């Protein structure tokens, strides 16, 4: 993958596809999933999490 800030010869669609394939689920998260993650991390249920 191209480091941030470096020029790339590939198009943005190819870059996004390359990024997507590096994700274990092979897809990007939805806004609803991100919203649920943020709500969980800000809740008392995540009190034991570190790092």
mmCIF file of the N, C-alpha and C atoms, coordinates in Angstrom:
data_MODEL
# 
_entry.id   MODEL 
# 
loop_
_atom_site.group_PDB 
_atom_site.id 
_atom_site.type_symbol 
_atom_site.label_atom_id 
_atom_site.label_alt_id 
_atom_site.label_comp_id 
_atom_site.label_asym_id 
_atom_site.label_entity_id 
_atom_site.label_seq_id 
_atom_site.pdbx_PDB_ins_code 
_atom_site.Cartn_x 
_atom_site.Cartn_y 
_atom_site.Cartn_z 
_atom_site.occupancy 
_atom_site.B_iso_or_equiv 
_atom_site.pdbx_formal_charge 
_atom_site.auth_seq_id 
_atom_site.auth_comp_id 
_atom_site.auth_asym_id 
_atom_site.auth_atom_id 
_atom_site.pdbx_PDB_model_num 
ATOM 1   N N  . UNK A 1 1  ? 0.846   -1.171 0.000   1.00 0.00 ? 1  UNK A N  1 
ATOM 2   C CA . UNK A 1 1  ? 0.000   0.000  0.000   1.00 0.00 ? 1  UNK A CA 1 
ATOM 3   C C  . UNK A 1 1  ? 0.893   1.235  0.000   1.00 0.00 ? 1  UNK A C  1 
ATOM 4   N N  . UNK A 1 2  ? 0.445   2.288  -0.598  1.00 0.00 ? 2  UNK A N  1 
ATOM 5   C CA . UNK A 1 2  ? 1.195   3.539  -0.678  1.00 0.00 ? 2  UNK A CA 1 
ATOM 6   C C  . UNK A 1 2  ? 1.101   4.267  0.654   1.00 0.00 ? 2  UNK A C  1 
ATOM 7   N N  . UNK A 1 3  ? 2.229   4.748  1.143   1.00 0.00 ? 3  UNK A N  1 
ATOM 8   C CA . UNK A 1 3  ? 2.238   5.498  2.400   1.00 0.00 ? 3  UNK A CA 1 
ATOM 9   C C  . UNK A 1 3  ? 1.500   6.817  2.219   1.00 0.00 ? 3  UNK A C  1 
ATOM 10  N N  . UNK A 1 4  ? 0.877   7.277  3.285   1.00 0.00 ? 4  UNK A N  1 
ATOM 11  C CA . UNK A 1 4  ? 0.142   8.543  3.245   1.00 0.00 ? 4  UNK A CA 1 
ATOM 12  C C  . UNK A 1 4  ? 1.076   9.665  2.828   1.00 0.00 ? 4  UNK A C  1 
ATOM 13  N N  . UNK A 1 5  ? 0.595   10.515 1.951   1.00 0.00 ? 5  UNK A N  1 
ATOM 14  C CA . UNK A 1 5  ? 1.384   11.654 1.516   1.00 0.00 ? 5  UNK A CA 1 
ATOM 15  C C  . UNK A 1 5  ? 2.248   11.372 0.308   1.00 0.00 ? 5  UNK A C  1 
ATOM 16  N N  . UNK A 1 6  ? 2.356   10.129 -0.119  1.00 0.00 ? 6  UNK A N  1 
ATOM 17  C CA . UNK A 1 6  ? 3.151   9.805  -1.292  1.00 0.00 ? 6  UNK A CA 1 
ATOM 18  C C  . UNK A 1 6  ? 2.263   9.808  -2.528  1.00 0.00 ? 6  UNK A C  1 
ATOM 19  N N  . UNK A 1 7  ? 2.875   10.120 -3.647  1.00 0.00 ? 7  UNK A N  1 
ATOM 20  C CA . UNK A 1 7  ? 2.157   10.095 -4.909  1.00 0.00 ? 7  UNK A CA 1 
ATOM 21  C C  . UNK A 1 7  ? 1.859   8.648  -5.292  1.00 0.00 ? 7  UNK A C  1 
ATOM 22  N N  . UNK A 1 8  ? 0.724   8.433  -5.893  1.00 0.00 ? 8  UNK A N  1 
ATOM 23  C CA . UNK A 1 8  ? 0.347   7.103  -6.335  1.00 0.00 ? 8  UNK A CA 1 
ATOM 24  C C  . UNK A 1 8  ? 0.005   7.148  -7.816  1.00 0.00 ? 8  UNK A C  1 
ATOM 25  N N  . UNK A 1 9  ? 0.402   6.120  -8.542  1.00 0.00 ? 9  UNK A N  1 
ATOM 26  C CA . UNK A 1 9  ? 0.059   6.061  -9.956  1.00 0.00 ? 9  UNK A CA 1 
ATOM 27  C C  . UNK A 1 9  ? -1.275  5.369  -10.180 1.00 0.00 ? 9  UNK A C  1 
ATOM 28  N N  . UNK A 1 10 ? -1.828  4.756  -9.137  1.00 0.00 ? 10 UNK A N  1 
ATOM 29  C CA . UNK A 1 10 ? -3.112  4.089  -9.284  1.00 0.00 ? 10 UNK A CA 1 
ATOM 30  C C  . UNK A 1 10 ? -4.246  5.058  -8.996  1.00 0.00 ? 10 UNK A C  1 
ATOM 31  N N  . UNK A 1 11 ? -5.419  4.778  -9.539  1.00 0.00 ? 11 UNK A N  1 
ATOM 32  C CA . UNK A 1 11 ? -6.585  5.616  -9.318  1.00 0.00 ? 11 UNK A CA 1 
ATOM 33  C C  . UNK A 1 11 ? -7.144  5.433  -7.923  1.00 0.00 ? 11 UNK A C  1 
ATOM 34  N N  . UNK A 1 12 ? -8.031  6.325  -7.553  1.00 0.00 ? 12 UNK A N  1 
ATOM 35  C CA . UNK A 1 12 ? -8.601  6.275  -6.205  1.00 0.00 ? 12 UNK A CA 1 
ATOM 36  C C  . UNK A 1 12 ? -9.438  5.010  -5.998  1.00 0.00 ? 12 UNK A C  1 
ATOM 37  N N  . UNK A 1 13 ? -10.126 4.531  -7.043  1.00 0.00 ? 13 UNK A N  1 
ATOM 38  C CA . UNK A 1 13 ? -10.920 3.294  -6.908  1.00 0.00 ? 13 UNK A CA 1 
ATOM 39  C C  . UNK A 1 13 ? -10.015 2.102  -6.624  1.00 0.00 ? 13 UNK A C  1 
ATOM 40  N N  . UNK A 1 14 ? -8.889  2.025  -7.306  1.00 0.00 ? 14 UNK A N  1 
ATOM 41  C CA . UNK A 1 14 ? -7.944  0.928  -7.090  1.00 0.00 ? 14 UNK A CA 1 
ATOM 42  C C  . UNK A 1 14 ? -7.345  1.015  -5.692  1.00 0.00 ? 14 UNK A C  1 
ATOM 43  N N  . UNK A 1 15 ? -7.063  2.225  -5.238  1.00 0.00 ? 15 UNK A N  1 
ATOM 44  C CA . UNK A 1 15 ? -6.511  2.415  -3.905  1.00 0.00 ? 15 UNK A CA 1 
ATOM 45  C C  . UNK A 1 15 ? -7.513  1.966  -2.842  1.00 0.00 ? 15 UNK A C  1 
ATOM 46  N N  . UNK A 1 16 ? -8.783  2.347  -2.993  1.00 0.00 ? 16 UNK A N  1 
ATOM 47  C CA . UNK A 1 16 ? -9.821  1.936  -2.040  1.00 0.00 ? 16 UNK A CA 1 
ATOM 48  C C  . UNK A 1 16 ? -10.006 0.422  -2.036  1.00 0.00 ? 16 UNK A C  1 
ATOM 49  N N  . UNK A 1 17 ? -9.936  -0.195 -3.206  1.00 0.00 ? 17 UNK A N  1 
ATOM 50  C CA . UNK A 1 17 ? -10.066 -1.649 -3.288  1.00 0.00 ? 17 UNK A CA 1 
ATOM 51  C C  . UNK A 1 17 ? -8.902  -2.324 -2.573  1.00 0.00 ? 17 UNK A C  1 
ATOM 52  N N  . UNK A 1 18 ? -7.700  -1.803 -2.743  1.00 0.00 ? 18 UNK A N  1 
ATOM 53  C CA . UNK A 1 18 ? -6.531  -2.352 -2.063  1.00 0.00 ? 18 UNK A CA 1 
ATOM 54  C C  . UNK A 1 18 ? -6.690  -2.234 -0.546  1.00 0.00 ? 18 UNK A C  1 
ATOM 55  N N  . UNK A 1 19 ? -7.169  -1.092 -0.085  1.00 0.00 ? 19 UNK A N  1 
ATOM 56  C CA . UNK A 1 19 ? -7.400  -0.894 1.348   1.00 0.00 ? 19 UNK A CA 1 
ATOM 57  C C  . UNK A 1 19 ? -8.465  -1.854 1.869   1.00 0.00 ? 19 UNK A C  1 
ATOM 58  N N  . UNK A 1 20 ? -9.548  -1.999 1.102   1.00 0.00 ? 20 UNK A N  1 
ATOM 59  C CA . UNK A 1 20 ? -10.655 -2.863 1.514   1.00 0.00 ? 20 UNK A CA 1 
ATOM 60  C C  . UNK A 1 20 ? -10.185 -4.305 1.673   1.00 0.00 ? 20 UNK A C  1 
ATOM 61  N N  . UNK A 1 21 ? -9.332  -4.760 0.782   1.00 0.00 ? 21 UNK A N  1 
ATOM 62  C CA . UNK A 1 21 ? -8.862  -6.141 0.838   1.00 0.00 ? 21 UNK A CA 1 
ATOM 63  C C  . UNK A 1 21 ? -7.943  -6.407 2.027   1.00 0.00 ? 21 UNK A C  1 
ATOM 64  N N  . UNK A 1 22 ? -7.371  -5.363 2.609   1.00 0.00 ? 22 UNK A N  1 
ATOM 65  C CA . UNK A 1 22 ? -6.518  -5.537 3.779   1.00 0.00 ? 22 UNK A CA 1 
ATOM 66  C C  . UNK A 1 22 ? -7.315  -5.644 5.081   1.00 0.00 ? 22 UNK A C  1 
ATOM 67  N N  . UNK A 1 23 ? -8.592  -5.328 5.040   1.00 0.00 ? 23 UNK A N  1 
ATOM 68  C CA . UNK A 1 23 ? -9.466  -5.406 6.209   1.00 0.00 ? 23 UNK A CA 1 
ATOM 69  C C  . UNK A 1 23 ? -9.904  -6.862 6.373   1.00 0.00 ? 23 UNK A C  1 
ATOM 70  N N  . UNK A 1 24 ? -9.802  -7.441 7.578   1.00 0.00 ? 24 UNK A N  1 
ATOM 71  C CA . UNK A 1 24 ? -10.188 -8.848 7.762   1.00 0.00 ? 24 UNK A CA 1 
ATOM 72  C C  . UNK A 1 24 ? -11.606 -9.172 7.270   1.00 0.00 ? 24 UNK A C  1 
ATOM 73  N N  . UNK A 1 25 ? -12.559 -8.271 7.433   1.00 0.00 ? 25 UNK A N  1 
ATOM 74  C CA . UNK A 1 25 ? -13.938 -8.515 6.987   1.00 0.00 ? 25 UNK A CA 1 
ATOM 75  C C  . UNK A 1 25 ? -14.109 -8.289 5.487   1.00 0.00 ? 25 UNK A C  1 
ATOM 76  N N  . UNK A 1 26 ? -13.071 -7.778 4.829   1.00 0.00 ? 26 UNK A N  1 
ATOM 77  C CA . UNK A 1 26 ? -13.078 -7.503 3.381   1.00 0.00 ? 26 UNK A CA 1 
ATOM 78  C C  . UNK A 1 26 ? -14.143 -6.491 2.959   1.00 0.00 ? 26 UNK A C  1 
ATOM 79  N N  . UNK A 1 27 ? -14.486 -5.590 3.874   1.00 0.00 ? 27 UNK A N  1 
ATOM 80  C CA . UNK A 1 27 ? -15.439 -4.526 3.554   1.00 0.00 ? 27 UNK A CA 1 
ATOM 81  C C  . UNK A 1 27 ? -15.206 -3.367 4.511   1.00 0.00 ? 27 UNK A C  1 
ATOM 82  N N  . UNK A 1 28 ? -15.675 -2.187 4.117   1.00 0.00 ? 28 UNK A N  1 
ATOM 83  C CA . UNK A 1 28 ? -15.626 -1.028 4.999   1.00 0.00 ? 28 UNK A CA 1 
ATOM 84  C C  . UNK A 1 28 ? -16.847 -1.075 5.914   1.00 0.00 ? 28 UNK A C  1 
ATOM 85  N N  . UNK A 1 29 ? -16.713 -0.523 7.078   1.00 0.00 ? 29 UNK A N  1 
ATOM 86  C CA . UNK A 1 29 ? -17.839 -0.456 8.002   1.00 0.00 ? 29 UNK A CA 1 
ATOM 87  C C  . UNK A 1 29 ? -18.864 0.568  7.546   1.00 0.00 ? 29 UNK A C  1 
ATOM 88  N N  . UNK A 1 30 ? -20.098 0.356  7.948   1.00 0.00 ? 30 UNK A N  1 
ATOM 89  C CA . UNK A 1 30 ? -21.168 1.299  7.612   1.00 0.00 ? 30 UNK A CA 1 
ATOM 90  C C  . UNK A 1 30 ? -21.207 2.412  8.652   1.00 0.00 ? 30 UNK A C  1 
ATOM 91  N N  . UNK A 1 31 ? -21.851 3.519  8.333   1.00 0.00 ? 31 UNK A N  1 
ATOM 92  C CA . UNK A 1 31 ? -21.999 4.587  9.329   1.00 0.00 ? 31 UNK A CA 1 
ATOM 93  C C  . UNK A 1 31 ? -22.695 4.093  10.603  1.00 0.00 ? 31 UNK A C  1 
ATOM 94  N N  . UNK A 1 32 ? -23.648 3.189  10.460  1.00 0.00 ? 32 UNK A N  1 
ATOM 95  C CA . UNK A 1 32 ? -24.362 2.657  11.622  1.00 0.00 ? 32 UNK A CA 1 
ATOM 96  C C  . UNK A 1 32 ? -23.413 1.851  12.515  1.00 0.00 ? 32 UNK A C  1 
ATOM 97  N N  . UNK A 1 33 ? -22.516 1.080  11.893  1.00 0.00 ? 33 UNK A N  1 
ATOM 98  C CA . UNK A 1 33 ? -21.560 0.301  12.669  1.00 0.00 ? 33 UNK A CA 1 
ATOM 99  C C  . UNK A 1 33 ? -20.577 1.210  13.402  1.00 0.00 ? 33 UNK A C  1 
ATOM 100 N N  . UNK A 1 34 ? -20.126 2.250  12.743  1.00 0.00 ? 34 UNK A N  1 
ATOM 101 C CA . UNK A 1 34 ? -19.221 3.203  13.388  1.00 0.00 ? 34 UNK A CA 1 
ATOM 102 C C  . UNK A 1 34 ? -19.920 3.914  14.543  1.00 0.00 ? 34 UNK A C  1 
ATOM 103 N N  . UNK A 1 35 ? -21.168 4.275  14.321  1.00 0.00 ? 35 UNK A N  1 
ATOM 104 C CA . UNK A 1 35 ? -21.956 4.930  15.378  1.00 0.00 ? 35 UNK A CA 1 
ATOM 105 C C  . UNK A 1 35 ? -22.096 4.004  16.594  1.00 0.00 ? 35 UNK A C  1 
ATOM 106 N N  . UNK A 1 36 ? -22.382 2.729  16.368  1.00 0.00 ? 36 UNK A N  1 
ATOM 107 C CA . UNK A 1 36 ? -22.520 1.763  17.469  1.00 0.00 ? 36 UNK A CA 1 
ATOM 108 C C  . UNK A 1 36 ? -21.187 1.564  18.188  1.00 0.00 ? 36 UNK A C  1 
ATOM 109 N N  . UNK A 1 37 ? -20.094 1.520  17.438  1.00 0.00 ? 37 UNK A N  1 
ATOM 110 C CA . UNK A 1 37 ? -18.775 1.377  18.052  1.00 0.00 ? 37 UNK A CA 1 
ATOM 111 C C  . UNK A 1 37 ? -18.461 2.575  18.939  1.00 0.00 ? 37 UNK A C  1 
ATOM 112 N N  . UNK A 1 38 ? -18.708 3.774  18.451  1.00 0.00 ? 38 UNK A N  1 
ATOM 113 C CA . UNK A 1 38 ? -18.454 4.981  19.245  1.00 0.00 ? 38 UNK A CA 1 
ATOM 114 C C  . UNK A 1 38 ? -19.305 4.996  20.509  1.00 0.00 ? 38 UNK A C  1 
ATOM 115 N N  . UNK A 1 39 ? -20.577 4.618  20.382  1.00 0.00 ? 39 UNK A N  1 
ATOM 116 C CA . UNK A 1 39 ? -21.457 4.581  21.551  1.00 0.00 ? 39 UNK A CA 1 
ATOM 117 C C  . UNK A 1 39 ? -20.940 3.580  22.577  1.00 0.00 ? 39 UNK A C  1 
ATOM 118 N N  . UNK A 1 40 ? -20.488 2.422  22.121  1.00 0.00 ? 40 UNK A N  1 
ATOM 119 C CA . UNK A 1 40 ? -19.949 1.410  23.031  1.00 0.00 ? 40 UNK A CA 1 
ATOM 120 C C  . UNK A 1 40 ? -18.694 1.918  23.723  1.00 0.00 ? 40 UNK A C  1 
ATOM 121 N N  . UNK A 1 41 ? -17.760 2.481  22.954  1.00 0.00 ? 41 UNK A N  1 
ATOM 122 C CA . UNK A 1 41 ? -16.490 2.930  23.533  1.00 0.00 ? 41 UNK A CA 1 
ATOM 123 C C  . UNK A 1 41 ? -16.678 4.072  24.531  1.00 0.00 ? 41 UNK A C  1 
ATOM 124 N N  . UNK A 1 42 ? -17.738 4.842  24.357  1.00 0.00 ? 42 UNK A N  1 
ATOM 125 C CA . UNK A 1 42 ? -18.002 5.954  25.278  1.00 0.00 ? 42 UNK A CA 1 
ATOM 126 C C  . UNK A 1 42 ? -18.871 5.532  26.460  1.00 0.00 ? 42 UNK A C  1 
ATOM 127 N N  . UNK A 1 43 ? -19.287 4.276  26.487  1.00 0.00 ? 43 UNK A N  1 
ATOM 128 C CA . UNK A 1 43 ? -20.175 3.818  27.548  1.00 0.00 ? 43 UNK A CA 1 
ATOM 129 C C  . UNK A 1 43 ? -19.399 3.179  28.690  1.00 0.00 ? 43 UNK A C  1 
ATOM 130 N N  . UNK A 1 44 ? -20.101 2.913  29.766  1.00 0.00 ? 44 UNK A N  1 
ATOM 131 C CA . UNK A 1 44 ? -19.487 2.238  30.901  1.00 0.00 ? 44 UNK A CA 1 
ATOM 132 C C  . UNK A 1 44 ? -19.159 0.773  30.579  1.00 0.00 ? 44 UNK A C  1 
ATOM 133 N N  . UNK A 1 45 ? -19.771 0.223  29.538  1.00 0.00 ? 45 UNK A N  1 
ATOM 134 C CA . UNK A 1 45 ? -19.502 -1.163 29.159  1.00 0.00 ? 45 UNK A CA 1 
ATOM 135 C C  . UNK A 1 45 ? -18.072 -1.366 28.646  1.00 0.00 ? 45 UNK A C  1 
ATOM 136 N N  . UNK A 1 46 ? -17.427 -0.297 28.228  1.00 0.00 ? 46 UNK A N  1 
ATOM 137 C CA . UNK A 1 46 ? -16.061 -0.386 27.709  1.00 0.00 ? 46 UNK A CA 1 
ATOM 138 C C  . UNK A 1 46 ? -15.043 0.025  28.766  1.00 0.00 ? 46 UNK A C  1 
ATOM 139 N N  . UNK A 1 47 ? -15.454 0.094  30.008  1.00 0.00 ? 47 UNK A N  1 
ATOM 140 C CA . UNK A 1 47 ? -14.594 0.568  31.082  1.00 0.00 ? 47 UNK A CA 1 
ATOM 141 C C  . UNK A 1 47 ? -13.350 -0.264 31.315  1.00 0.00 ? 47 UNK A C  1 
ATOM 142 N N  . UNK A 1 48 ? -13.369 -1.528 30.938  1.00 0.00 ? 48 UNK A N  1 
ATOM 143 C CA . UNK A 1 48 ? -12.233 -2.405 31.163  1.00 0.00 ? 48 UNK A CA 1 
ATOM 144 C C  . UNK A 1 48 ? -11.237 -2.384 29.998  1.00 0.00 ? 48 UNK A C  1 
ATOM 145 N N  . UNK A 1 49 ? -11.642 -1.828 28.869  1.00 0.00 ? 49 UNK A N  1 
ATOM 146 C CA . UNK A 1 49 ? -10.770 -1.793 27.688  1.00 0.00 ? 49 UNK A CA 1 
ATOM 147 C C  . UNK A 1 49 ? -9.621  -0.810 27.871  1.00 0.00 ? 49 UNK A C  1 
ATOM 148 N N  . UNK A 1 50 ? -8.464  -1.204 27.374  1.00 0.00 ? 50 UNK A N  1 
ATOM 149 C CA . UNK A 1 50 ? -7.295  -0.316 27.388  1.00 0.00 ? 50 UNK A CA 1 
ATOM 150 C C  . UNK A 1 50 ? -6.613  -0.390 26.039  1.00 0.00 ? 50 UNK A C  1 
ATOM 151 N N  . UNK A 1 51 ? -5.724  0.534  25.795  1.00 0.00 ? 51 UNK A N  1 
ATOM 152 C CA . UNK A 1 51 ? -4.887  0.449  24.607  1.00 0.00 ? 51 UNK A CA 1 
ATOM 153 C C  . UNK A 1 51 ? -5.386  1.206  23.478  1.00 0.00 ? 51 UNK A C  1 
# 
